[in-house]
Amino acid sequence: MPVSEYSKDSGRTTDVQTQDQTPFDDIIKGHPLILKGLSDCGFTNASPIQVAALPTIIAGHDTIVEAKNGTGKTLTFVIPTLMRLKLEQVNLQTIILAPTREIAVQIQQCFKKVGQHLPELKCEYFIGGTPVDIDKQKAKCCQIAVGSPGRIKHLINEHVLKCSEVKSFILDEVDRLVTDKSFTKDVRLIDAKLPKLKQTIVVSASIDKNDMSVFDELMKEYIVVKGAEEDMNALQDPSKFLLGIKQYVACVKAVSTNIILLPAKNVRLLNILQNLPYTQCIIFTNYMTRVEAVCNMLRDHNYKADYIRGDQDQSIRLELVDRLTSFKSKILVATDLIARGIDSSNVDLVINMDCPNDWATYLHRIGRAGRFGNKGNAFTILDDDKELKMFKHIINSIESIKVKMLPIAITKPILEYADNELADLNLTIEPEISLIQETGNNITKVNGNNVIEENLTKDSESDSNLSRNDIESNINSISEEYQPCSEVKSVYAYGVSEKESLQRLCKVVKETEKKLIEGNMVDKRLLTDDRSFVLFDPEPFLENNDKYPEYSPDDLLEIITKYDSDFDKYEADKNRMLKNTVLQTVSENELSNSNQVCEKNDFANLSNITDKKINNINTNQQLQSQHEAQIVCEDNKQFVNEVCPETNFSSKSNKSVDDTKIDTNNSQRLRFTDIYSLFQIPDFSLLKPAQHDSEVAHSTDVGESDVSTSIISENGIEDEELLEEEWGSEEEDDEEESCDAEESCDELESYDAEESCDELESYDAEESCDEQESCDAEESCDEQESCDAEESCDEQESCDAEESCDEQESCDAEESCDEQESCDEQEYHVKEENCNEEQEKEYEEEINLEAENKIFDEDITNKNCSYDGHLNNRAIYFVKHNDKSTQKSICNNIQEYNIPKREEENIENNDLQVVDYKILNDWYGQWKQQMNLIQTFVRLSK
Ligand SMILES: Nc1ncnc2c1ncn2[C@@H]1O[C@H](COP(=O)(O)OP(=O)(O)OP(=O)(O)O)[C@@H](O)[C@H]1O
């Protein structure tokens, strides 16, 4: 049994030292076995918070325990729980909730250690990402259950964990549990199932005054026990920051995209690591996708580094935490997954690669160093503009602290800098931020998300039934972190990677929508039409504006918001697209023609089936160009019918299906069409499917490539209850990553991502199923009707089914056929029969462009790159960056087509991108899951 690293050391800060030493024997009477356990663990003297909290808790009071990170809060509830345990009874007596699985496991380990001399002790953890069956076995004989809210709730609902004898209910990291919406409902639900007569203990290092009302719900009368008395300031309010942690900010020059920012931050990171002695280091980033990139970068520089994030297998996650706590890994790159609770006594350096999303996250992150009075250093690497402002804003909202600025050039070991050699960070908040905070106009600054660059106010006129003033006043009334507003019309994410951007988008949209719905703020059309995302790369336009004067940011925004500003056209395009979703089963000479019309439900299963089918098709044929790319499906009819099982596809076609040839490009097209039909993205209708070969299309390096990504989508929402239930079920399984996307992800990564999709990524199908089942049990009949058990077990299926319904409602099969007949073979898009002159003109332009693009395509197809279409005459192009000469010639081509040419050096920086539609499709699949839920709610609400 490892002895506490801290047991014999007196050189610790007063955060953990009492004036007179207080041995545990003085506090704990009549429990020799527990005392023996404590002593074996090296716990002899109680820390200040233990001295303060233990008597109160042992006396049975409901208690709020608030003390700095790493000061020993865990023992404040572990010891009393063990003391009051009726060991002779095997029933459940205590439930402990924690917001992450890793914390839950750590708490359980603490119980095991301290209670090592209590042979009858049965303490188990119950967390998502592990088989429920095993949990059910464990639950049969369990006195203390520690777990994440989702799994605990599930087991209670299943009557596996029986609550009638529970005497104490403990919430660790309570602020997270009661403020993160993915937990609150579960926490309340669990609380409601527990006996009224019980002791409730809530614990955290970051309790916000605003959360106190929630505690009133959980506890009738309670005692608040706070931090170390030595550290009280005049207001008797203990500082939240550890005395042993020196805080620094290291700035890099602000640029408009993360693509450029990240390398600069990496340099800064290396610089810090080279100039500072440290034992163990945790590097935090807001972005789930970035942890691996940073880790690899460090490994490239011969640092021994691991990375941990929410989408890893749970066993791997636990193993990684174990490697950290057992000092096997020197550097761990992480998301906020381990920002809280994780205790590794040797961590003395924390580096934030981005501005944390809120003060609590910052506090907890840097609290991973300086455990139990240790000394440590915390660095936050920020751009010198937005991130720096955000950081100031964050820490100012806690208290006045001293943060030092690291010089741009570090000329000697950091610790050799005298205090006066380093400037203090000027913590004055510039008015801009508070202004934005007040108006809620800019979601970026509100949530500190630097991926989502900004929202657009200029096209905020909406076609909503609500006036803009109404909306604004509604919005201003929301005083929460995410401030949804009608101005959040367009969010474009770029830099980092497609996946990350998308995750972030998902989070922000999800959060925004939730707020909108919860606050009953908007009519549906705001949600449906006011939000747009565009797939494109804005970097050259934004970054090198002087070089590309023809693309001003305004110009760019106009591109993005075109459909927002012209609602009628948007509607028309949307309808046209929905009705005429094109499945191009092209033959060699008909690449650009829209040959067949398929209803939206035809595409419902495309993603999965097409992929499977394509794999079955001759995968050995690595075809080099679209002309060579014909793979004749042996039984095309069967294939098509398999692809579109819901409709008799062949009967809708004006040509014989037997004549249809399926090629790899077509496969791409199927996916592509699938994507835009799923997301109803008008602008995708202007994007011509990629004409690249399969190798390019399935390039695997895209995951790490930096690319700008946005999407146009539309939705409508209602039915708050069901919505929350569904989302809750997605989130519960990986609650911690909701910070990623993700909370930043946000949204989206720091909801974790971030969150956002982080939860989806780590989303456990089994858990989801269980969750849904329990949802069914809990929810009303209406909801149950809508949540068919079978559907809910397979979310994808559920989505497909829902879509099919939607489609059937909105699309008439006969109409589709008519439209198909009216198609001109030369047309790029299937046009509606009754298109007016203006549309025709536009349409001709498209055809012309198409002709140009075709030549262009042919050019680039042979050069191993892809041109993905045009948007308002602007190119969408993604080019594989494996061959410099190819890139050069592509750039020349790009110039010929009046598309801004990129600088050669930028190409080397992976500036040109590959979009892998398969990967995109997967991400969009996740997006789709959420969107479909929303659509279902809308349908239900009608
Ligand atoms: N009385 C004690 N004597 C020696 N070591 C202790 C004592 N109490 C706690 N510790 C050690 O201090 C470290 C931090 O404790 P703990 O994890 O409970 O802190 P915490 O306040 O819950 O931190 P966080 O807020 O970050 O979760 C642990 O390694 C624990 O073993």
Ligand as a Chemical Component Dictionary entry (heavy atoms), coordinates in Angstrom:
data_LIG
# 
_chem_comp.id                   LIG 
_chem_comp.type                 NON-POLYMER 
_chem_comp.pdbx_formal_charge   0 
_chem_comp.three_letter_code    LIG 
# 
loop_
_chem_comp_atom.comp_id 
_chem_comp_atom.atom_id 
_chem_comp_atom.alt_atom_id 
_chem_comp_atom.type_symbol 
_chem_comp_atom.charge 
_chem_comp_atom.model_Cartn_x 
_chem_comp_atom.model_Cartn_y 
_chem_comp_atom.model_Cartn_z 
_chem_comp_atom.pdbx_ordinal 
LIG N1  N1  N 0 -4.166  14.417 6.016  1  
LIG C1  C1  C 0 -3.435  14.128 4.963  2  
LIG N2  N2  N 0 -2.131  13.866 5.117  3  
LIG C2  C2  C 0 -1.371  13.591 4.065  4  
LIG N3  N3  N 0 -1.833  13.557 2.809  5  
LIG C3  C3  C 0 -3.121  13.825 2.611  6  
LIG C4  C4  C 0 -3.986  14.113 3.675  7  
LIG N4  N4  N 0 -5.207  14.331 3.167  8  
LIG C5  C5  C 0 -5.122  14.176 1.845  9  
LIG N5  N5  N 0 -3.879  13.871 1.506  10 
LIG C6  C6  C 0 -3.391  13.658 0.140  11 
LIG O1  O1  O 0 -3.527  14.870 -0.532 12 
LIG C7  C7  C 0 -3.808  14.648 -1.885 13 
LIG C8  C8  C 0 -4.974  15.482 -2.290 14 
LIG O2  O2  O 0 -6.131  15.045 -1.647 15 
LIG P1  P1  P 0 -7.540  15.067 -2.334 16 
LIG O3  O3  O 0 -7.478  14.418 -3.651 17 
LIG O4  O4  O 0 -8.525  14.580 -1.377 18 
LIG O5  O5  O 0 -7.695  16.621 -2.565 19 
LIG P2  P2  P 0 -8.962  17.420 -3.006 20 
LIG O6  O6  O 0 -9.077  18.568 -2.111 21 
LIG O7  O7  O 0 -10.127 16.511 -3.133 22 
LIG O8  O8  O 0 -8.473  17.917 -4.436 23 
LIG P3  P3  P 0 -9.352  18.280 -5.740 24 
LIG O9  O9  O 0 -10.172 19.448 -5.352 25 
LIG O10 O10 O 0 -8.316  18.601 -6.739 26 
LIG O11 O11 O 0 -10.133 17.073 -6.040 27 
LIG C9  C9  C 0 -4.046  13.169 -2.015 28 
LIG O12 O12 O 0 -2.941  12.565 -2.613 29 
LIG C10 C10 C 0 -4.226  12.685 -0.618 30 
LIG O13 O13 O 0 -3.743  11.378 -0.472 31 
# 
loop_
_chem_comp_bond.comp_id 
_chem_comp_bond.atom_id_1 
_chem_comp_bond.atom_id_2 
_chem_comp_bond.value_order 
_chem_comp_bond.pdbx_ordinal 
LIG N1  C1  SING 1  
LIG C1  N2  SING 2  
LIG C1  C4  DOUB 3  
LIG N2  C2  DOUB 4  
LIG C2  N3  SING 5  
LIG N3  C3  DOUB 6  
LIG C3  C4  SING 7  
LIG C3  N5  SING 8  
LIG C4  N4  SING 9  
LIG N4  C5  DOUB 10 
LIG C5  N5  SING 11 
LIG N5  C6  SING 12 
LIG C6  O1  SING 13 
LIG C6  C10 SING 14 
LIG O1  C7  SING 15 
LIG C7  C8  SING 16 
LIG C7  C9  SING 17 
LIG C8  O2  SING 18 
LIG O2  P1  SING 19 
LIG P1  O3  DOUB 20 
LIG P1  O4  SING 21 
LIG P1  O5  SING 22 
LIG O5  P2  SING 23 
LIG P2  O6  DOUB 24 
LIG P2  O7  SING 25 
LIG P2  O8  SING 26 
LIG O8  P3  SING 27 
LIG P3  O9  DOUB 28 
LIG P3  O10 SING 29 
LIG P3  O11 SING 30 
LIG C9  O12 SING 31 
LIG C9  C10 SING 32 
LIG C10 O13 SING 33 
# 
